[in-house]
Amino acid sequence: MKPVQNYVKNMGLLMLLAGILAFNCNILLAIAVNFNFDTFAQPALIFQNLQKCQVTYFRWGMIADIWGYYLLFIPAMLHFYDKIESPWRKVIVLSGLAYAIIGAIGAAILAATGTEALRDFLNATPADQALFKNNFLVVYSIVNNGIWNLLEMGLLGVFMLGMAPLFRSQNKVLYGLTILLGLSGIIDSIGNTLELYWLAEIGLNLYLLFWPIWAIWIGLNWVCEHRRASYG
């Protein structure tokens, strides 16, 4: 049983790390925009008195996003596959995997191409800055408005809602939080599809706030489960 126990412990540690990195992602990006959160909906605001350190925070925020909200979540998704009791479990888990891969690609694009456009803006002459500003805004729109909020959030919603029954008998609060995350993904995707951006923002903010908490909670549960099995 020890390999199984170690597996659960390692899964828990990965989820803990994912939650911590997701929190750090939010903090780093908040610093990158000088805590002007309107910037995420109006990205042109980032160019107001843009400093080199903001670009650095932006890049590392996106790198934390790649791992915190996306890639470190993949092992847990595969773990949940064996637990889900539904004829739709392949669709559910594939939706989760698509969310993670698509989301990570978007964050990687902004970490590389978006960061480069910001650096070019800082190093350009005033006459050329408009070009690099436009380059950044185009890339940001492709990722944020298309890849992330129009596409991947709906996939996250499918995964979370499909997986939520696993927690119904274990912990009602965790079950409710999983449902909330699933609904936040669906709301965000519907809001962007119908161009109801106030609705999309509600779903997105719920996701950004509660996903790190959910990941850390799951991680702690798995680590504690390992310890109980070790001493039981």
C-alpha positions as CSV (number, residue, x, y, z in Angstrom):
1,M,0.0,0.0,0.0
2,K,2.9,2.4,0.5
3,P,3.3,3.2,-3.2
4,V,-0.4,4.2,-3.3
5,Q,0.0,6.2,-0.1
6,N,3.0,8.1,-1.6
7,Y,1.1,8.7,-4.8
8,V,-1.8,10.3,-2.9
9,K,0.7,12.4,-0.9
10,N,2.5,13.6,-4.0
11,M,-0.8,14.4,-5.6
12,G,-1.6,16.5,-2.6
13,L,1.7,18.3,-2.7
14,L,1.2,19.1,-6.4
15,M,-2.2,20.6,-5.7
16,L,-0.8,22.6,-2.7
17,L,1.9,24.0,-5.0
18,A,-0.7,24.8,-7.7
19,G,-2.9,26.7,-5.2
20,I,0.1,28.7,-3.9
21,L,1.3,29.5,-7.4
22,A,-2.2,30.6,-8.3
23,F,-2.3,33.0,-5.4
24,N,1.1,34.3,-6.4
25,C,-0.1,34.7,-9.9
26,N,-2.8,37.0,-8.7
27,I,-0.4,39.0,-6.6
28,L,2.2,39.4,-9.3
29,L,-0.3,40.5,-11.9
30,A,-1.8,43.0,-9.4
31,I,1.6,44.5,-8.9
32,A,2.2,44.5,-12.6
33,V,-0.9,46.8,-13.2
34,N,-0.2,48.9,-10.0
35,F,-3.3,47.4,-8.4
36,N,-5.5,49.1,-11.0
37,F,-7.8,46.0,-11.7
38,D,-9.6,47.8,-14.5
39,T,-6.5,47.1,-16.5
40,F,-7.5,43.5,-17.0
41,A,-10.7,44.6,-18.8
42,Q,-9.0,47.7,-20.4
43,P,-5.5,46.5,-21.1
44,A,-4.4,49.8,-22.6
45,L,-4.3,51.2,-19.1
46,I,-1.1,49.2,-18.4
47,F,0.8,51.7,-20.7
48,Q,0.1,54.6,-18.4
49,N,3.5,55.3,-16.8
50,L,4.7,51.8,-17.6
51,Q,7.9,50.8,-15.8
52,K,10.4,48.0,-16.5
53,C,9.7,46.4,-13.2
54,Q,6.0,46.1,-14.1
55,V,7.0,44.1,-17.2
56,T,9.0,41.7,-15.0
57,Y,6.1,41.2,-12.7
58,F,3.8,40.6,-15.7
59,R,6.1,37.9,-17.1
60,W,6.4,36.1,-13.8
61,G,2.7,36.4,-13.1
62,M,2.0,34.6,-16.4
63,I,4.6,31.9,-15.6
64,A,2.9,31.3,-12.2
65,D,-0.4,31.2,-14.1
66,I,0.9,28.4,-16.4
67,W,1.7,26.2,-13.5
68,G,-0.7,27.3,-10.8
69,Y,-4.0,27.4,-12.7
70,Y,-3.2,24.9,-15.3
71,L,-0.3,22.4,-15.7
72,L,0.0,21.2,-12.1
73,F,-3.7,20.5,-12.2
74,I,-3.3,17.8,-14.9
75,P,-2.2,14.9,-12.6
76,A,-5.2,15.5,-10.3
77,M,-7.5,15.4,-13.3
78,L,-6.1,12.0,-14.3
79,H,-6.5,10.8,-10.7
80,F,-10.1,11.9,-10.7
81,Y,-10.7,9.8,-13.9
82,D,-10.7,6.6,-11.9
83,K,-13.1,8.0,-9.3
84,I,-15.8,9.5,-11.5
85,E,-18.8,7.2,-11.7
86,S,-20.4,8.4,-14.9
87,P,-20.7,7.2,-18.4
88,W,-19.6,10.7,-19.4
89,R,-16.3,10.5,-17.4
90,K,-14.2,10.6,-20.6
91,V,-15.9,13.8,-21.7
92,I,-15.6,15.3,-18.2
93,V,-11.8,14.6,-17.9
94,L,-11.0,15.5,-21.5
95,S,-12.7,18.8,-20.9
96,G,-10.5,19.4,-17.9
97,L,-7.4,18.4,-19.8
98,A,-8.4,20.7,-22.7
99,Y,-8.9,23.5,-20.2
100,A,-5.4,23.1,-18.7
101,I,-3.6,22.7,-22.0
102,I,-5.4,25.6,-23.8
103,G,-5.1,27.9,-20.8
104,A,-1.4,27.2,-20.4
105,I,-0.8,27.9,-24.0
106,G,-2.5,31.3,-23.6
107,A,-0.5,32.2,-20.6
108,A,2.7,31.1,-22.3
109,I,1.9,33.4,-25.3
110,L,1.4,36.4,-23.0
111,A,4.6,35.5,-21.0
112,A,6.6,35.4,-24.2
113,T,5.0,37.6,-26.9
114,G,3.1,39.9,-24.6
115,T,6.2,40.6,-22.5
116,E,8.3,41.2,-25.5
117,A,5.8,43.7,-26.8
118,L,5.8,45.6,-23.5
119,R,9.6,45.7,-23.5
120,D,9.7,46.9,-27.1
121,F,7.3,49.7,-26.1
122,L,9.6,50.8,-23.3
123,N,12.6,50.8,-25.6
124,A,10.9,52.4,-28.6
125,T,10.9,56.0,-29.7
126,P,7.6,57.9,-29.0
127,A,6.9,57.7,-32.7
128,D,7.1,53.8,-32.7
129,Q,5.5,53.2,-29.3
130,A,2.0,53.1,-30.9
131,L,3.0,50.1,-33.0
132,F,4.2,48.0,-30.0
133,K,1.2,49.1,-27.9
134,N,-1.1,47.8,-30.7
135,N,0.9,44.6,-30.9
136,F,0.4,43.9,-27.2
137,L,-3.3,44.8,-27.3
138,V,-3.9,42.4,-30.2
139,V,-2.1,39.5,-28.5
140,Y,-3.8,40.2,-25.2
141,S,-7.2,40.2,-26.9
142,I,-6.5,36.9,-28.6
143,V,-5.6,35.2,-25.4
144,N,-7.8,36.9,-22.8
145,N,-11.0,37.4,-24.9
146,G,-10.7,34.3,-27.1
147,I,-8.5,31.5,-25.8
148,W,-9.3,32.0,-22.1
149,N,-12.7,33.5,-21.4
150,L,-14.6,32.4,-24.5
151,L,-13.2,28.9,-24.8
152,E,-11.3,27.4,-21.9
153,M,-13.6,28.6,-19.0
154,G,-16.6,26.6,-20.4
155,L,-14.4,23.5,-20.5
156,L,-13.5,24.1,-16.8
157,G,-17.1,24.4,-16.0
158,V,-17.9,21.0,-17.6
159,F,-15.1,19.4,-15.7
160,M,-15.9,20.9,-12.3
161,L,-19.6,20.2,-12.5
162,G,-19.0,16.6,-13.7
163,M,-16.5,16.0,-10.9
164,A,-18.4,17.7,-8.1
165,P,-20.4,14.6,-7.0
166,L,-17.2,13.0,-5.8
167,F,-17.3,15.4,-2.8
168,R,-21.0,15.2,-2.1
169,S,-20.7,12.6,0.7
170,Q,-17.2,13.7,1.8
171,N,-17.6,17.4,2.6
172,K,-20.7,19.6,1.8
173,V,-18.7,22.8,1.8
174,L,-16.1,21.4,-0.6
175,Y,-18.9,20.0,-2.8
176,G,-20.5,23.4,-2.9
177,L,-17.2,25.2,-3.7
178,T,-16.7,22.7,-6.6
179,I,-20.1,23.5,-7.9
180,L,-19.5,27.2,-7.6
181,L,-16.3,26.9,-9.6
182,G,-18.1,24.9,-12.3
183,L,-20.8,27.5,-12.5
184,S,-18.2,30.3,-12.6
185,G,-16.7,28.8,-15.7
186,I,-20.0,28.4,-17.4
187,I,-21.1,31.9,-16.5
188,D,-17.9,33.4,-17.8
189,S,-18.1,31.5,-21.1
190,I,-21.8,32.4,-21.6
191,G,-21.1,36.0,-20.7
192,N,-18.4,36.3,-23.3
193,T,-20.4,34.4,-25.9
194,L,-23.3,36.8,-25.5
195,E,-21.1,39.8,-25.0
196,L,-22.5,40.4,-21.6
197,Y,-19.2,41.3,-20.1
198,W,-20.6,42.3,-16.7
199,L,-21.8,38.7,-16.4
200,A,-18.5,37.3,-17.6
201,E,-16.6,39.4,-15.1
202,I,-18.7,37.9,-12.2
203,G,-17.8,34.3,-13.3
204,L,-14.2,35.2,-13.9
205,N,-13.7,36.9,-10.5
206,L,-15.3,33.9,-8.7
207,Y,-12.9,31.6,-10.5
208,L,-9.8,33.7,-9.8
209,L,-10.7,34.0,-6.1
210,F,-11.8,30.5,-5.2
211,W,-9.7,28.2,-7.5
212,P,-6.5,28.7,-5.4
213,I,-8.5,28.0,-2.2
214,W,-10.1,24.9,-3.7
215,A,-6.7,23.6,-4.9
216,I,-5.1,24.1,-1.5
217,W,-8.0,22.5,0.2
218,I,-7.8,19.4,-2.0
219,G,-4.1,19.2,-1.6
220,L,-4.3,19.4,2.2
221,N,-7.0,16.7,2.2
222,W,-4.7,14.3,0.2
223,V,-1.6,15.0,2.3
224,C,-3.7,14.4,5.5
225,E,-5.1,11.2,4.0
226,H,-1.6,10.0,3.4
227,R,-0.6,10.7,7.0
228,R,-3.7,9.0,8.4
229,A,-3.0,5.9,6.3
230,S,0.7,5.9,7.4
231,Y,-0.2,6.0,11.1
232,G,-3.4,4.0,10.9
